[in-house]
Amino acid sequence: MANVAVVGSQWGDEGKGKIVDWLSERADVVVRFQGGHNAGHTLVIDGVTYKLSLLPSGIVRGKTSLIGNGVVVDPWALLSEIETVREKGIEITPEILCLAENATLILPVHGELDRMREEALGKGKIGTTGRGIGPAYEDKVGRRAVRVSDLADPDLLAERVERLLIHHNALRRGLDQPEFTHKEVLDGLLEIAPKILPYQASVWQRLDECRRAGKRILFEGAQGAMLDNDHGTYPFVTSSNTVAAQAATGSGMGPGAISYVLGITKAYTTRVGSGPFPTELHDEVGQRLGERGREFGTVTGRKRRCGWFDAVMVRQACKVAGVDGIALTKLDVLDGFDTLKVCTGYTLTGTTLDHFPSAQSAQAAVEPIYEELEGWSDSTQGARSWADLPATAIKYIRRVEELIEVPVGMLSTSPEREDTILVRDPYED
């Protein structure tokens, strides 16, 4: 059976929630493989809205839902999210939800450090959500992290906390902040351990069993390729790899298990927080895109910056992330524009570029080269077939395909899951 990885091809917020929900109904297993509760997916099912951050989207449809080792997990946030979803009538048990025993935990020390460092950076801040994602990944790489399995061994847990605090309290002293005590951190973990441990599992093993049984696996990514720690707009990026290759590493499967990569791509461009944004609009057009697209973050509620579609960036993201086809979302937001612009290249100090450079100064200095396309007055909202689309909207889609060198596999025309035009089924071999 085909296994599909879903990744964002821009700076996140591309509308992955609806597409992942559409796919998860057809999948048997859904697995999160990176990030933490800093990214959110909004699902609308039978008129009920679910805002998920850590839980895989398949959970609302009763599918086996796994949180992989590549995710950093705030156990308090996870339990809160479980309770919120349960209140909406969704059953969540350890048989349905599994948490990788080797996943790294986010502790209160991480969130505090995240916020303190952002404040200390002032105007140079990265734009993090302040939820401790970065510091938790730092501890993971620094080999001092507390992992899920540590909660089952109080003696080992005490050692882990002591080692972690040697590092964190040194940082806190440098920031002129009071130190954490070993007891307060350890007591908090011991209290929550019995609530988290029932969900602990060997996720890689569960996935191997599912693969051998011929079950369809959906790898659910968070954020977007241009926020990738290696390939994004560094340092204005997240702390994990967001490309499809991470689906294998972050879940415990080999890369051969992924047969199709779907890149979720918004019909225009948005970004939250700091960092370069070549096609950003500071005029009434940008404001119109934001208002029509309801561009506010699922997790933070922060207003998103808006701009024209950047085909250069998306083409690069698709190549780096290994995207086989895209799901083009929010096409209806472009309804009513007389003309539309698409970025087809950049200029930098008189030189034309066909890619997004890696250097921070160059990323901030590039100027977009635009191609102007005819807009459409008819509504595309709710369209479910090509016949429902204006001819100029189809021309826009075809031009996007040419520029990014990847075909459109799906088209989304509203937040409702049924308002989807399927061009190529990602589950077909």
Secondary structure, 3 states (H helix, E strand, C coil): CCCEEEEECCCCCCCHHHHHHHHHCCCCEEEECCECCCCCEEEEECCEEEEECCCCHHHHHCCEEEECCCEEECHHHHHHHHHHHHCCCCCCCCCCEEEECCCEECCHHHHHHHHHHHHHHHHHCCCCCCCCHHHHHHHHHCCCCCEHHHHHCHHHHHHHHHHHHHHHHHHHHHCCCCCCCHHHHHHHHHHHHHHHHHHEECHHHHHHHHHHCCCCEEEECCCCHHHCCCCCCCCCCCCCCCCCHHHHHCCCCCHHHCCEEEEEEECCEEECCCCCCCCECCCHHHHHHHHHCCCECCCCCCECEEECEEHHHHHHHHHHHCCCEEEEECHHHHCCCCEEEEEEEEEECCEEECCCCCCHHHHHHCEEEEEEEECCCCCCCCCCCHHHCCHHHHHHHHHHHHHHCCCEEEEECCCCCCCEEECCCCCCC
